[in-house]
Amino acid sequence: MSSFLYYSIFILYSTFLYSIDGVLIRQFVRSGGKTENLSHLHFFFHDILGGKNPTSVRIIGPPNGTAAGFGSTMMIDNALTEEQDRASKLIGRAQGFYSVASQQADEFALLMVMNFVFVEGKYKGSSISILGRNPVLNDVREMPVVGGTGQFRFARGYALAHTVWFDANTGDAIVEYNVYVSES
């Protein structure tokens, strides 16, 4: 009986791994024969607050006037690139906003509301929507994927963010993203 149960569970939740154009695809076959693909996307997010052409601008300031104060909100249109270098191939844009959401003195957390809009490659014309808390002082932060468009319609998953470079003078940052998302 136990071998029958194990075999049944294996058949209902079998996982297959393969790669297409360097993107890891994990395919799940669930009961009823429905197939679901889980993709891993890797890219770099360039948050530029300083200079002549900032990609993040403050649209709402807190009552105390500090850029990092509770309530401060930045509208973004940040480049997403294949490599950490800003000059590497542009694959998309991060568009939306983030706000300082924590009043705690020992914590700095943002509310992230953004779409990763892809302009190149397999996912050109598709987007992934992120909505969640980003405790930026943590080495790796997890945020939920709450939807998407195109190939990511009805998407769900998660994004892992890791800051690889930060300039304390300007506030500019480069963040590495690993996104694991289901495709329709």
Accessible surface in RSA format (square Angstrom, percent):
REM  Atomic radii and reference values for relative SASA: ProtOr
REM  Chains: A
REM  Algorithm: Lee & Richards
REM  Probe-radius: 1.40
REM  Slices: 20
REM RES _ NUM      All-atoms   Total-Side   Main-Chain    Non-polar    All polar
REM                ABS   REL    ABS   REL    ABS   REL    ABS   REL    ABS   REL
RES MET A   1   191.16  99.0 145.57  96.3  45.58 108.5 127.35 108.3  63.80  84.5
RES SER A   2    92.53  78.2  81.46 108.7  11.07  25.5  50.82 108.2  41.71  58.4
RES SER A   3    85.98  72.7  76.70 102.4   9.28  21.4  53.55 114.0  32.43  45.4
RES PHE A   4   133.63  66.9 128.38  79.5   5.25  13.7 133.63  81.0   0.00   0.0
RES LEU A   5   104.60  58.3 104.52  74.8   0.08   0.2 104.60  73.5   0.00   0.0
RES TYR A   6   159.81  74.6 156.19  88.9   3.62   9.4 117.86  88.6  41.95  51.7
RES TYR A   7   132.67  61.9 132.07  75.1   0.60   1.6  95.21  71.6  37.46  46.2
RES SER A   8    30.02  25.4  26.03  34.7   3.99   9.2  23.27  49.6   6.75   9.5
RES ILE A   9    91.95  52.3  91.73  68.3   0.22   0.5  91.73  66.1   0.22   0.6
RES PHE A  10   116.66  58.4 110.34  68.3   6.32  16.4 116.48  70.6   0.18   0.5
RES ILE A  11    84.70  48.2  79.46  59.2   5.24  12.6  79.87  57.5   4.83  13.1
RES LEU A  12    69.75  38.8  68.38  48.9   1.37   3.4  69.75  49.0   0.00   0.0
RES TYR A  13   123.99  57.9 109.17  62.1  14.83  38.6  64.97  48.8  59.02  72.8
RES SER A  14    12.62  10.7  11.42  15.2   1.20   2.8   7.75  16.5   4.87   6.8
RES THR A  15    67.24  47.8  38.87  39.4  28.37  67.6  26.38  35.4  40.86  61.8
RES PHE A  16   102.72  51.4  98.88  61.2   3.83  10.0 102.72  62.3   0.00   0.0
RES LEU A  17   110.72  61.7  79.56  56.9  31.16  78.3  79.66  55.9  31.06  83.6
RES TYR A  18    83.22  38.9  71.95  40.9  11.26  29.3  70.38  52.9  12.83  15.8
RES SER A  19    74.24  62.7  44.75  59.7  29.49  67.9  34.41  73.3  39.83  55.8
RES ILE A  20    75.18  42.8  71.39  53.2   3.79   9.1  75.18  54.1   0.00   0.0
RES ASP A  21   125.30  87.8  83.25  82.9  42.05  99.4  34.81  81.9  90.50  90.3
RES GLY A  22    75.22  92.8   0.00   N/A  75.22  92.8  36.03  98.9  39.19  87.8
RES VAL A  23    26.47  17.4  25.40  23.0   1.07   2.6  26.47  23.0   0.00   0.0
RES LEU A  24    67.80  37.8  64.95  46.5   2.85   7.2  65.29  45.9   2.51   6.8
RES ILE A  25     2.38   1.4   2.38   1.8   0.00   0.0   2.38   1.7   0.00   0.0
RES ARG A  26    80.40  33.8  80.40  41.0   0.00   0.0  10.43  14.2  69.97  42.4
RES GLN A  27    45.31  25.3  45.31  33.1   0.00   0.0   0.04   0.1  45.27  34.3
RES PHE A  28    42.14  21.1  42.14  26.1   0.00   0.0  42.14  25.5   0.00   0.0
RES VAL A  29    42.82  28.2  42.82  38.8   0.00   0.0  42.82  37.2   0.00   0.0
RES ARG A  30    83.74  35.2  81.20  41.4   2.55   6.1  33.71  46.1  50.03  30.3
RES SER A  31    68.51  57.9  52.06  69.5  16.45  37.9  23.12  49.2  45.39  63.6
RES GLY A  32    87.60 108.0   0.00   N/A  87.60 108.0  44.63 122.5  42.96  96.2
RES GLY A  33    56.28  69.4   0.00   N/A  56.28  69.4  30.26  83.0  26.02  58.3
RES LYS A  34   138.57  67.6 130.07  79.8   8.50  20.2  90.13  81.1  48.44  51.6
RES THR A  35    64.82  46.1  40.50  41.1  24.33  58.0  22.38  30.1  42.45  64.2
RES GLU A  36    21.23  12.2  19.38  14.7   1.85   4.4   8.68  16.8  12.55  10.2
RES ASN A  37    38.30  26.4  37.43  36.2   0.87   2.1   0.00   0.0  38.30  37.0
RES LEU A  38    35.08  19.5  33.00  23.6   2.08   5.2  33.00  23.2   2.08   5.6
RES SER A  39     0.42   0.4   0.00   0.0   0.42   1.0   0.42   0.9   0.00   0.0
RES HIS A  40    49.07  26.8  43.21  30.0   5.86  15.0  28.10  29.0  20.98  24.4
RES LEU A  41    13.05   7.3   9.15   6.5   3.90   9.8  13.05   9.2   0.00   0.0
RES HIS A  42    78.48  42.9  59.41  41.3  19.07  48.8  42.32  43.6  36.16  42.1
RES PHE A  43     0.42   0.2   0.42   0.3   0.00   0.0   0.42   0.3   0.00   0.0
RES PHE A  44    16.20   8.1  16.20  10.0   0.00   0.0  16.20   9.8   0.00   0.0
RES PHE A  45     6.14   3.1   6.14   3.8   0.00   0.0   6.14   3.7   0.00   0.0
RES HIS A  46     1.69   0.9   1.59   1.1   0.10   0.3   1.59   1.6   0.10   0.1
RES ASP A  47    12.76   8.9  12.76  12.7   0.00   0.0   0.79   1.9  11.96  11.9
RES ILE A  48    10.52   6.0  10.52   7.8   0.00   0.0  10.52   7.6   0.00   0.0
RES LEU A  49    56.40  31.4  35.92  25.7  20.48  51.5  36.09  25.3  20.31  54.7
RES GLY A  50    20.61  25.4   0.00   N/A  20.61  25.4  18.38  50.4   2.23   5.0
RES GLY A  51    74.83  92.3   0.00   N/A  74.83  92.3  41.54 114.0  33.29  74.6
RES LYS A  52   201.02  98.1 166.32 102.1  34.70  82.6 117.25 105.5  83.78  89.2
RES ASN A  53   120.99  83.4 109.95 106.2  11.04  26.6  34.54  83.1  86.45  83.6
RES PRO A  54    50.92  37.1  32.36  29.5  18.56  67.4  32.36  26.7  18.56 115.3
RES THR A  55    31.43  22.4  23.07  23.4   8.35  19.9  28.95  38.9   2.48   3.7
RES SER A  56     1.67   1.4   0.00   0.0   1.67   3.8   0.00   0.0   1.67   2.3
RES VAL A  57    71.92  47.3  68.91  62.4   3.01   7.3  71.92  62.5   0.00   0.0
RES ARG A  58   103.85  43.6  74.10  37.8  29.75  70.8  25.95  35.5  77.89  47.2
RES ILE A  59    86.29  49.1  51.67  38.5  34.61  83.4  58.75  42.3  27.53  74.7
RES ILE A  60    97.90  55.7  92.92  69.2   4.98  12.0  97.78  70.4   0.11   0.3
RES GLY A  61    35.49  43.8   0.00   N/A  35.49  43.8   5.54  15.2  29.95  67.1
RES PRO A  62    11.21   8.2   1.44   1.3   9.77  35.5   3.27   2.7   7.94  49.4
RES PRO A  63   146.35 106.7 101.89  92.9  44.46 161.6 115.66  95.5  30.69 190.7
RES ASN A  64   108.46  74.8  73.54  71.1  34.93  84.1  44.85 107.9  63.61  61.5
RES GLY A  65    46.34  57.2   0.00   N/A  46.34  57.2  26.59  73.0  19.76  44.2
RES THR A  66    74.29  52.8  68.59  69.5   5.71  13.6  70.02  94.0   4.28   6.5
RES ALA A  67    70.61  64.9  55.87  86.2  14.75  33.5  56.02  78.9  14.59  38.7
RES ALA A  68    61.78  56.8  49.51  76.4  12.26  27.9  52.04  73.3   9.74  25.8
RES GLY A  69     8.97  11.1   0.00   N/A   8.97  11.1   8.97  24.6   0.00   0.0
RES PHE A  70   100.57  50.3  91.61  56.7   8.96  23.3  91.61  55.5   8.96  25.6
RES GLY A  71    27.80  34.3   0.00   N/A  27.80  34.3  24.52  67.3   3.28   7.3
RES SER A  72     2.07   1.8   0.99   1.3   1.08   2.5   0.56   1.2   1.52   2.1
RES THR A  73    10.24   7.3  10.24  10.4   0.00   0.0   4.67   6.3   5.57   8.4
RES MET A  74    18.83   9.8  18.83  12.5   0.00   0.0  14.88  12.7   3.95   5.2
RES MET A  75    81.71  42.3  79.88  52.9   1.83   4.4  66.32  56.4  15.39  20.4
RES ILE A  76     5.70   3.2   0.15   0.1   5.55  13.4   1.51   1.1   4.19  11.4
RES ASP A  77    62.48  43.8  61.56  61.3   0.92   2.2  25.47  59.9  37.01  36.9
RES ASN A  78     0.00   0.0   0.00   0.0   0.00   0.0   0.00   0.0   0.00   0.0
RES ALA A  79    19.32  17.8  19.25  29.7   0.06   0.1  19.25  27.1   0.06   0.2
RES LEU A  80     0.00   0.0   0.00   0.0   0.00   0.0   0.00   0.0   0.00   0.0
RES THR A  81     1.63   1.2   1.63   1.7   0.00   0.0   1.63   2.2   0.00   0.0
RES GLU A  82    78.30  45.0  71.37  54.0   6.93  16.5  16.48  31.9  61.82  50.5
RES GLU A  83   102.99  59.1 102.99  77.9   0.00   0.0  32.72  63.3  70.27  57.4
RES GLN A  84    76.13  42.6  73.85  54.0   2.28   5.4  21.23  45.2  54.89  41.6
RES ASP A  85    91.23  63.9  79.62  79.2  11.61  27.5  34.73  81.7  56.50  56.4
RES ARG A  86   141.00  59.2 120.39  61.4  20.61  49.1  38.31  52.4 102.68  62.2
RES ALA A  87    92.43  85.0  53.22  82.1  39.21  89.2  64.67  91.1  27.75  73.5
RES SER A  88    26.16  22.1   8.93  11.9  17.23  39.7  19.71  42.0   6.45   9.0
RES LYS A  89   107.91  52.6  90.81  55.7  17.10  40.7  59.71  53.7  48.20  51.3
RES LEU A  90    69.31  38.6  61.84  44.2   7.47  18.8  61.84  43.4   7.47  20.1
RES ILE A  91    25.37  14.4  25.37  18.9   0.00   0.0  25.37  18.3   0.00   0.0
RES GLY A  92     0.00   0.0   0.00   N/A   0.00   0.0   0.00   0.0   0.00   0.0
RES ARG A  93    58.86  24.7  58.86  30.0   0.00   0.0  21.83  29.8  37.03  22.4
RES ALA A  94     0.00   0.0   0.00   0.0   0.00   0.0   0.00   0.0   0.00   0.0
RES GLN A  95    71.97  40.2  70.49  51.5   1.48   3.5  19.63  41.8  52.34  39.7
RES GLY A  96    19.43  24.0   0.00   N/A  19.43  24.0  17.07  46.8   2.36   5.3
RES PHE A  97    66.16  33.1  65.80  40.8   0.37   1.0  65.80  39.9   0.37   1.0
RES TYR A  98    19.80   9.2  19.78  11.3   0.01   0.0  15.81  11.9   3.99   4.9
RES SER A  99    17.14  14.5  17.09  22.8   0.04   0.1  11.92  25.4   5.22   7.3
RES VAL A 100     9.64   6.3   7.50   6.8   2.14   5.2   7.50   6.5   2.14   5.8
RES ALA A 101    51.75  47.6  26.09  40.3  25.66  58.4  29.85  42.0  21.90  58.0
RES SER A 102    17.50  14.8   5.35   7.1  12.15  28.0   9.36  19.9   8.14  11.4
RES GLN A 103   134.49  75.2 100.65  73.6  33.84  80.6  23.49  50.0 111.00  84.2
RES GLN A 104   111.51  62.4 103.06  75.3   8.44  20.1  22.74  48.4  88.77  67.3
RES ALA A 105   117.68 108.2  69.43 107.1  48.25 109.7  81.08 114.2  36.60  96.9
RES ASP A 106   130.05  91.1  95.40  95.0  34.65  81.9  51.11 120.3  78.95  78.7
RES GLU A 107    63.46  36.4  53.18  40.2  10.29  24.5  20.08  38.8  43.38  35.4
RES PHE A 108    61.03  30.5  59.48  36.8   1.55   4.0  59.82  36.3   1.21   3.5
RES ALA A 109     0.97   0.9   0.97   1.5   0.00   0.0   0.97   1.4   0.00   0.0
RES LEU A 110    14.97   8.3  14.93  10.7   0.04   0.1  14.93  10.5   0.04   0.1
RES LEU A 111    68.52  38.2  67.96  48.6   0.56   1.4  68.52  48.1   0.00   0.0
RES MET A 112     5.51   2.9   5.51   3.6   0.00   0.0   5.51   4.7   0.00   0.0
RES VAL A 113    43.92  28.9  43.90  39.7   0.01   0.0  43.90  38.1   0.01   0.0
RES MET A 114     4.85   2.5   0.32   0.2   4.53  10.8   2.79   2.4   2.06   2.7
RES ASN A 115    60.19  41.5  60.19  58.2   0.00   0.0   2.41   5.8  57.78  55.8
RES PHE A 116     0.00   0.0   0.00   0.0   0.00   0.0   0.00   0.0   0.00   0.0
RES VAL A 117    43.63  28.7  43.63  39.5   0.00   0.0  43.63  37.9   0.00   0.0
RES PHE A 118     6.14   3.1   4.48   2.8   1.67   4.3   4.48   2.7   1.67   4.8
RES VAL A 119    52.57  34.6  47.60  43.1   4.97  12.0  49.50  43.0   3.07   8.3
RES GLU A 120    74.81  42.9  68.11  51.5   6.70  16.0   6.73  13.0  68.08  55.6
RES GLY A 121    55.20  68.1   0.00   N/A  55.20  68.1  38.58 105.9  16.62  37.2
RES LYS A 122    71.51  34.9  41.11  25.2  30.40  72.4  47.56  42.8  23.95  25.5
RES TYR A 123    11.99   5.6  11.69   6.7   0.30   0.8  11.69   8.8   0.30   0.4
RES LYS A 124   141.38  69.0 120.58  74.0  20.80  49.5  67.09  60.4  74.29  79.1
RES GLY A 125    63.12  77.8   0.00   N/A  63.12  77.8  37.01 101.6  26.11  58.5
RES SER A 126     4.51   3.8   4.13   5.5   0.38   0.9   0.35   0.7   4.16   5.8
RES SER A 127    12.38  10.5  12.38  16.5   0.00   0.0   6.65  14.2   5.73   8.0
RES ILE A 128     0.00   0.0   0.00   0.0   0.00   0.0   0.00   0.0   0.00   0.0
RES SER A 129    28.94  24.5  28.94  38.6   0.00   0.0  13.38  28.5  15.56  21.8
RES ILE A 130     2.51   1.4   0.00   0.0   2.51   6.0   0.00   0.0   2.51   6.8
RES LEU A 131    83.38  46.4  79.94  57.2   3.44   8.6  79.94  56.1   3.44   9.2
RES GLY A 132    11.64  14.4   0.00   N/A  11.64  14.4  11.64  31.9   0.00   0.0
RES ARG A 133   120.33  50.5 111.36  56.8   8.97  21.4  63.40  86.6  56.93  34.5
RES ASN A 134     5.70   3.9   5.70   5.5   0.00   0.0   0.00   0.0   5.70   5.5
RES PRO A 135    20.84  15.2  20.77  18.9   0.07   0.3  20.84  17.2   0.00   0.0
RES VAL A 136    35.67  23.5  24.59  22.3  11.09  26.7  24.59  21.4  11.09  30.1
RES LEU A 137   136.28  75.9 105.02  75.1  31.26  78.6 107.59  75.6  28.69  77.2
RES ASN A 138    78.66  54.2  71.53  69.1   7.12  17.2  13.76  33.1  64.90  62.7
RES ASP A 139   100.29  70.3  83.33  82.9  16.96  40.1  44.50 104.7  55.79  55.6
RES VAL A 140    78.44  51.6  58.72  53.2  19.72  47.5  58.72  51.0  19.72  53.5
RES ARG A 141     6.62   2.8   4.16   2.1   2.46   5.9   2.46   3.4   4.16   2.5
RES GLU A 142   114.02  65.5  92.64  70.1  21.38  50.9  24.94  48.2  89.08  72.7
RES MET A 143     0.07   0.0   0.00   0.0   0.07   0.2   0.07   0.1   0.00   0.0
RES PRO A 144    59.91  43.7  57.68  52.6   2.22   8.1  59.56  49.2   0.34   2.1
RES VAL A 145     6.00   3.9   0.00   0.0   6.00  14.5   0.00   0.0   6.00  16.3
RES VAL A 146    83.31  54.8  48.95  44.3  34.36  82.8  54.53  47.4  28.78  78.1
RES GLY A 147    13.07  16.1   0.00   N/A  13.07  16.1  13.07  35.9   0.00   0.0
RES GLY A 148    19.02  23.5   0.00   N/A  19.02  23.5   0.86   2.4  18.15  40.7
RES THR A 149    72.67  51.7  70.80  71.8   1.88   4.5  67.44  90.6   5.24   7.9
RES GLY A 150    30.46  37.6   0.00   N/A  30.46  37.6  24.17  66.3   6.29  14.1
RES GLN A 151    69.98  39.1  62.82  45.9   7.16  17.1  36.48  77.6  33.51  25.4
RES PHE A 152     0.00   0.0   0.00   0.0   0.00   0.0   0.00   0.0   0.00   0.0
RES ARG A 153   131.03  55.0 130.44  66.5   0.60   1.4  32.81  44.8  98.22  59.5
RES PHE A 154   170.10  85.1 147.21  91.2  22.89  59.6 156.71  95.0  13.38  38.3
RES ALA A 155     5.52   5.1   0.00   0.0   5.52  12.6   0.58   0.8   4.94  13.1
RES ARG A 156   130.53  54.8 129.53  66.0   0.99   2.4  61.27  83.7  69.26  42.0
RES GLY A 157    25.20  31.1   0.00   N/A  25.20  31.1  13.39  36.7  11.81  26.4
RES TYR A 158    83.13  38.8  83.13  47.3   0.00   0.0  50.63  38.0  32.50  40.1
RES ALA A 159     0.00   0.0   0.00   0.0   0.00   0.0   0.00   0.0   0.00   0.0
RES LEU A 160    49.50  27.6  48.15  34.4   1.35   3.4  48.29  33.9   1.20   3.2
RES ALA A 161     0.06   0.1   0.03   0.0   0.04   0.1   0.06   0.1   0.00   0.0
RES HIS A 162    58.01  31.7  58.01  40.3   0.00   0.0  36.40  37.5  21.61  25.1
RES THR A 163    46.06  32.8  31.15  31.6  14.91  35.5  24.76  33.3  21.30  32.2
RES VAL A 164    49.35  32.5  16.80  15.2  32.55  78.4  23.19  20.1  26.16  71.0
RES TRP A 165   110.29  44.3 103.77  50.2   6.52  15.3  83.47  44.5  26.83  43.5
RES PHE A 166   121.19  60.6  94.26  58.4  26.93  70.1  94.26  57.1  26.93  77.1
RES ASP A 167    40.46  28.3  35.25  35.1   5.21  12.3   9.06  21.3  31.40  31.3
RES ALA A 168    88.35  81.2  57.77  89.2  30.58  69.6  58.42  82.3  29.92  79.3
RES ASN A 169   146.90 101.3 109.06 105.4  37.85  91.1  25.63  61.7 121.28 117.2
RES THR A 170    59.49  42.3  40.89  41.5  18.60  44.3  48.52  65.2  10.96  16.6
RES GLY A 171    20.92  25.8   0.00   N/A  20.92  25.8  14.72  40.4   6.20  13.9
RES ASP A 172    17.50  12.3  17.50  17.4   0.00   0.0   0.01   0.0  17.48  17.4
RES ALA A 173    11.21  10.3  11.21  17.3   0.00   0.0  11.21  15.8   0.00   0.0
RES ILE A 174    18.14  10.3  18.14  13.5   0.00   0.0  18.14  13.1   0.00   0.0
RES VAL A 175    12.18   8.0  12.18  11.0   0.00   0.0  12.18  10.6   0.00   0.0
RES GLU A 176    38.87  22.3  38.36  29.0   0.51   1.2   0.73   1.4  38.14  31.1
RES TYR A 177     1.83   0.9   1.83   1.0   0.00   0.0   0.00   0.0   1.83   2.3
RES ASN A 178    34.74  24.0  34.74  33.6   0.00   0.0   1.96   4.7  32.78  31.7
RES VAL A 179     0.00   0.0   0.00   0.0   0.00   0.0   0.00   0.0   0.00   0.0
RES TYR A 180    47.73  22.3  47.73  27.2   0.00   0.0  19.40  14.6  28.33  34.9
RES VAL A 181     0.00   0.0   0.00   0.0   0.00   0.0   0.00   0.0   0.00   0.0
RES SER A 182     5.92   5.0   5.90   7.9   0.02   0.1   3.70   7.9   2.22   3.1
RES GLU A 183    21.65  12.4  12.13   9.2   9.52  22.7   2.40   4.6  19.24  15.7
RES SER A 184    93.51  79.0  27.47  36.7  66.03 152.1  55.57 118.3  37.94  53.2
END  Absolute sums over single chains surface
CHAIN  1 A    10360.4       8184.4       2176.0       6301.9       4058.5
END  Absolute sums over all chains
TOTAL         10360.4       8184.4       2176.0       6301.9       4058.5
